[in-house]
Amino acid sequence: MASRHGQAEVVEQTEEVAEVEVPAQEPDSEVETVAPEQPAAQGENKTSSPTRSKGDLPDGYVTPIGLAKAISEKAKTGVEGFANTFKPDEKGNLRPQVVYSHIRNASKSNPVPTELIKDSIGAERLAIKTDAGLEWWASKTKRVQASKEAAANKQTSNGNTNTEGQEEAPTPEPAVAEAE
């Protein structure tokens, strides 16, 4: 039953509960002991391994983490378009978060070439063809470099054409702290 405030009313139960005697267990009673499992001998395969949630990708495909590793390897060997194109972690590798960020925030005109494919156990996963991912990274590096050069050229051309007839802005003097 519900009261007018939406709370259930408590109904008292008047049934009697029969008391049941439970025999006490003697301390000297026999207790079955189970021996712990012996560790598997070397070379034996465990048959009761948990099932994997992710299978192997087809040849030529990598995860975004695998692409980060491939880019890092190219950068370490000094391949043009890969060397000095990212801020490395403490081991000199490209952090996988950077690749995931590019996947999520890439421009519509030049997205990271990702695909949803089925792995060896039939699970659908985000994957990248290794060659296409490396090619995308190299072209991204070239686009970024060209953009920086264009911005620098625009900056210098604007600075040279707009200075005629204008006075230089006064430079602010640094504040001097007074000693008390």
C-alpha positions as CSV (number, residue, x, y, z in Angstrom):
1,M,0.0,0.0,0.0
2,A,1.2,3.5,-0.7
3,S,0.6,6.5,1.5
4,R,-0.2,9.9,0.0
5,H,3.5,10.9,0.2
6,G,4.6,8.0,-2.1
7,Q,6.1,6.0,0.7
8,A,5.0,2.4,1.4
9,E,3.1,1.8,4.7
10,V,4.7,-0.7,7.0
11,V,2.4,-3.6,7.9
12,E,3.1,-5.4,11.1
13,Q,3.4,-9.2,10.8
14,T,1.8,-11.1,13.7
15,E,2.9,-14.6,12.7
16,E,4.9,-16.5,15.2
17,V,8.3,-18.0,14.2
18,A,9.0,-21.5,15.3
19,E,12.3,-22.0,17.0
20,V,14.6,-24.5,15.5
21,E,17.5,-26.1,17.3
22,V,20.7,-26.3,15.4
23,P,23.1,-29.0,16.7
24,A,26.4,-27.6,17.8
25,Q,29.5,-28.9,15.9
26,E,32.0,-30.6,18.0
27,P,35.5,-29.1,17.7
28,D,37.1,-32.5,17.2
29,S,34.9,-33.4,14.2
30,E,36.5,-34.4,11.0
31,V,37.2,-31.6,8.6
32,E,38.1,-32.3,5.0
33,T,41.3,-30.6,4.0
34,V,41.9,-29.7,0.4
35,A,45.5,-29.4,-0.9
36,P,46.3,-26.4,-2.9
37,E,46.8,-26.9,-6.6
38,Q,50.4,-27.5,-7.7
39,P,51.8,-25.0,-10.1
40,A,52.0,-26.2,-13.7
41,A,55.3,-27.7,-14.8
42,Q,57.4,-25.7,-17.2
43,G,56.4,-26.2,-20.8
44,E,52.8,-27.2,-19.9
45,N,50.0,-25.2,-21.4
46,K,47.3,-24.0,-19.1
47,T,44.0,-25.3,-20.5
48,S,41.9,-23.1,-18.2
49,S,43.2,-19.7,-19.4
50,P,40.6,-16.9,-19.6
51,T,39.1,-16.1,-23.0
52,R,40.6,-13.1,-24.8
53,S,38.5,-10.2,-25.5
54,K,40.7,-9.0,-28.4
55,G,42.0,-11.2,-31.2
56,D,44.9,-10.7,-33.6
57,L,44.5,-8.2,-36.4
58,P,45.0,-9.2,-40.0
59,D,48.5,-8.7,-41.5
60,G,49.2,-5.1,-42.4
61,Y,46.9,-3.6,-39.8
62,V,47.8,-2.1,-36.5
63,T,45.9,-0.5,-33.6
64,P,46.5,3.2,-32.9
65,I,49.0,2.1,-30.3
66,G,50.8,0.0,-32.9
67,L,50.8,3.0,-35.2
68,A,52.5,5.1,-32.5
69,K,55.1,2.4,-32.1
70,A,55.7,2.3,-35.9
71,I,56.1,6.1,-36.0
72,S,58.5,6.0,-33.1
73,E,60.6,3.4,-34.8
74,K,60.8,5.5,-38.0
75,A,61.7,8.6,-36.0
76,K,64.5,6.8,-34.1
77,T,66.0,5.8,-37.4
78,G,65.9,9.4,-38.7
79,V,63.5,8.9,-41.6
80,E,62.5,12.2,-43.1
81,G,58.9,13.1,-42.2
82,F,59.1,11.3,-38.9
83,A,62.2,12.6,-37.1
84,N,61.6,15.5,-34.8
85,T,57.9,15.6,-35.5
86,F,56.6,15.0,-32.0
87,K,57.4,15.6,-28.4
88,P,58.7,12.2,-27.2
89,D,58.0,10.6,-23.9
90,E,60.9,9.7,-21.5
91,K,61.9,6.7,-23.8
92,G,61.8,8.8,-26.9
93,N,58.5,7.3,-28.2
94,L,55.4,8.9,-29.5
95,R,52.7,8.6,-26.8
96,P,49.6,6.7,-28.1
97,Q,47.4,9.5,-26.7
98,V,48.7,11.7,-29.5
99,V,47.6,9.2,-32.2
100,Y,44.1,8.9,-30.5
101,S,43.9,12.6,-30.4
102,H,44.6,12.9,-34.1
103,I,42.0,10.3,-34.8
104,R,39.4,12.2,-32.8
105,N,40.3,15.7,-33.8
106,A,41.7,15.4,-37.4
107,S,40.4,17.7,-40.1
108,K,37.6,16.5,-42.3
109,S,39.8,16.9,-45.4
110,N,42.7,14.8,-44.0
111,P,41.4,12.3,-41.5
112,V,43.5,9.5,-40.1
113,P,42.8,6.4,-42.3
114,T,41.0,4.2,-39.7
115,E,38.8,1.3,-40.4
116,L,36.5,-0.9,-38.3
117,I,37.5,-4.5,-38.9
118,K,36.9,-7.9,-37.4
119,D,39.8,-9.5,-35.6
120,S,40.7,-13.2,-35.4
121,I,37.9,-13.9,-32.8
122,G,35.3,-11.8,-34.6
123,A,35.4,-8.7,-32.4
124,E,35.0,-5.4,-34.2
125,R,38.1,-3.1,-33.6
126,L,39.4,0.2,-34.8
127,A,42.5,-0.5,-36.9
128,I,44.8,1.3,-39.3
129,K,46.6,-0.1,-42.3
130,T,50.2,0.4,-41.3
131,D,51.4,1.9,-44.7
132,A,48.4,4.2,-44.9
133,G,48.9,5.4,-41.3
134,L,52.7,6.1,-41.8
135,E,51.9,7.9,-45.1
136,W,49.3,10.0,-43.3
137,W,51.7,11.0,-40.6
138,A,54.4,12.0,-43.1
139,S,51.9,14.1,-45.1
140,K,50.6,15.6,-41.8
141,T,54.1,16.7,-41.0
142,K,54.5,18.3,-44.4
143,R,51.1,20.1,-44.1
144,V,52.1,21.4,-40.6
145,Q,55.4,22.6,-41.9
146,A,53.9,24.3,-45.0
147,S,51.3,26.0,-42.7
148,K,54.0,27.3,-40.4
149,E,56.0,28.6,-43.4
150,A,52.9,30.4,-44.8
151,A,52.2,32.0,-41.5
152,A,55.8,33.2,-41.1
153,N,55.7,34.6,-44.7
154,K,52.4,36.4,-44.0
155,Q,53.8,37.8,-40.8
156,T,57.0,39.2,-42.5
157,S,55.0,40.5,-45.5
158,N,52.5,42.3,-43.3
159,G,55.3,43.7,-41.2
160,N,57.1,45.2,-44.2
161,T,54.2,46.7,-46.1
162,N,52.4,48.4,-43.1
163,T,55.3,50.3,-41.6
164,E,55.4,53.3,-43.9
165,G,54.1,56.5,-42.3
166,Q,53.5,54.8,-39.0
167,E,55.4,55.6,-35.8
168,E,56.8,52.8,-33.7
169,A,54.8,52.0,-30.6
170,P,56.7,53.1,-27.5
171,T,58.1,50.2,-25.5
172,P,56.9,50.0,-21.9
173,E,59.5,50.7,-19.3
174,P,60.0,48.0,-16.7
175,A,58.6,48.7,-13.3
176,V,61.2,49.3,-10.7
177,A,60.5,48.1,-7.2
178,E,61.2,50.8,-4.5
179,A,63.2,49.8,-1.5
180,E,61.5,50.7,1.8
